[in-house]
Each structure stands twice: as C-alpha cells, then as structure tokens.
C-alpha cells in the first residue's frame, strides 16, 4: 500500500500499487477510477467522512471544477492521490 497525504482531509489515503498503475496512464481513465473506488479498502478509508467535507475537499483540489456529490468527490480525490503517488515514485 502506498500513501499520499490529502491536505484538506488532514489524512493519508492509501492505494495499492496495481491500482495506481491502473489509473495513471494517458487517455481516459474514468472507468479505472470508478473500479478502484468500488473496492472495499477504498470505501473503508472514506466511510467516516461526511458528504459535505468530501465535496469541499474535492472542490478545493479541483481548482475551478464543480464537484457536487459524494461519489464524484471520492473519484476525484482518488485520481489526485493516484497521480501524486505515481509522480513521487518517478
């Protein structure tokens, strides 16, 4: 498991190396992100965070995009975390 600290959540989020590699490629990776977000270990990491906090964090990270629901917020946060870990490991 590899971790990245999410500033606005004040916690680390962990992803498996294989899941990071699934997300971090050129082109459309929406399906890969959705697949990773559906895994129980990812769901567990977000279970105690309320919807409004997740949406606020995702919008802070999105820098101008509007994210307005829990699932989109988690997907965006996971996408950011995956790329942060991927970039750090280069």
C-alpha positions in Angstrom: 0.0 0.0 0.0 1.3 3.4 -0.9 0.0 6.6 0.7 -0.4 10.3 -0.1 -1.4 12.9 2.4 -4.5 14.9 1.4 -4.1 18.4 2.8 -7.7 19.4 3.1 -8.8 16.0 4.6 -5.9 16.1 7.0 -5.2 12.4 6.5 -3.4 9.9 4.3 -5.2 7.9 1.7 -3.7 4.6 0.6 -3.8 2.8 -2.7 -2.4 -0.5 -3.9 0.4 -0.2 -6.4 -1.6 -2.1 -9.0 -4.5 0.3 -8.6 -2.2 3.3 -9.1 -0.9 1.8 -12.3 -4.4 1.1 -13.5 -5.3 4.8 -13.0 -2.1 6.5 -14.1 -1.9 6.3 -17.9 -2.6 8.7 -20.7 -6.1 8.9 -22.1 -9.4 8.5 -20.4 -9.2 6.7 -17.1 -12.7 7.3 -15.7 -13.6 3.6 -15.7 -10.3 2.7 -13.9 -11.0 5.3 -11.2 -14.6 4.0 -10.8 -13.3 0.4 -10.5 -10.7 1.4 -7.9 -13.2 3.4 -5.9 -15.6 0.5 -5.7 -13.0 -1.6 -3.8 -13.7 -2.3 -0.2 -10.3 -0.9 1.1 -11.0 2.4 -0.6 -14.6 2.6 0.6 -13.3 1.9 4.1 -11.0 4.9 4.0 -13.9 7.3 3.3 -16.7 5.8 5.4 -16.3 8.2 8.3 -16.0 11.4 6.2 -19.3 13.2 5.7 -20.5 14.2 2.2 -20.1 17.9 2.7 -16.5 17.6 3.8 -15.7 15.3 0.8 -17.3 17.6 -1.6 -15.5 20.6 -0.1 -12.1 18.9 -0.3 -12.7 17.7 -3.9 -13.6 21.3 -5.0 -10.5 22.7 -3.2 -8.4 20.2 -5.1 -10.3 20.6 -8.4 -9.2 24.2 -8.8 -12.3 25.5 -10.6 -14.3 22.4 -11.4 -17.6 21.9 -9.7 -18.0 18.6 -7.9 -21.4 18.2 -6.2 -21.8 14.7 -5.0 -20.1 12.1 -2.8 -19.1 9.6 -5.4 -17.7 12.2 -7.8 -15.8 13.7 -4.9 -14.2 10.3 -3.9 -13.4 9.6 -7.5 -11.6 12.9 -7.9 -9.7 12.5 -4.7 -8.6 9.0 -5.6 -7.5 10.3 -9.0 -5.4 13.0 -7.4 -3.9 10.6 -4.8 -3.0 8.1 -7.5 -1.2 10.7 -9.6 0.5 12.2 -6.6 1.9 8.8 -5.6 2.8 8.0 -9.2 4.6 11.3 -9.6 6.5 10.8 -6.4 7.7 7.4 -7.4 9.3 8.5 -10.7 
